[in-house]
Amino acid sequence: MKPETTSLYDNGVRSGSVPPSTVSQSTVRSPMRPMTTEGTYKFDPERPRPNLTLREKEVLRLVCDGLTNSEIATKLTVSRETIKSELKRIFRKIGVANRTQAAVLLVKQGWL
């Protein structure tokens, strides 16, 4: 790992030069988890319904049913990579980062 990409945690706590109690939890975070509070979805009657194609709606219904990408691909007779690509596009359209957030948003907004 390049020195400029290591976190405060890696530079201080792991090396022993900074005691763990002096590093705040807001400073130390997983590199895959954003520091924003976005991702908590409350019902918003003003939020516009996304303009999804029939196929995108079908994929989202299967996601909400708990199917994996492989299971969705088999059911729709496409490749797993196609489903991954479709899900990325859907997530961008509805403003979420993952399938769990998508399912929660769809249920809370009554879009499903």
Secondary structure by P-SEA (a helix, b strand, c coil): cccccccccccccccccccccccccccccccccccccccccccccccccccccaaaaaaaaaaaacccaaaaaaaacccaaaaaaaaaaaaaaaccccaaaaaaaaaaaccc
